[in-house]
């Protein structure tokens, strides 16, 4: 008798029945942006795979796909390192943009504040609601 190897492809509605995410659907993990955990499931479990659109969403391109059934934890480390470097570069770039916006706002506020006259009559009139 020959061994039959069953490969299970998980869809968005599939429920995970093991580990710390037990009872959650794949879509729930995607909504929570648990891409790292989904990639771990793909690389660590030899008989589990995902549909192609899910693989693309979690960042597994053709270069990082492995032959199933099979597992490759080294590939998981490699892709996580690549994704961490990319996300670190993006957050660094976003922070620079936020600082630029804040500096621009500060300059505008200083300019507006320097044009306001704080005479006693002006403040009294403003205080009285005029």
Buried (B, 14 or more C-beta within 10 A) or exposed (E): EEEEEEEEEBEBEBEBEEEEBEEBBBEBBBEEEBBBBBBBBBBEBBEBBBBEEBBEBBBBEEEBEBEBBEBBEEBBEEBBEEBEEEEEEEEEEEEEEEEEEEEEEEEEEEEEEEEEEEEEEEEEEEEEEE
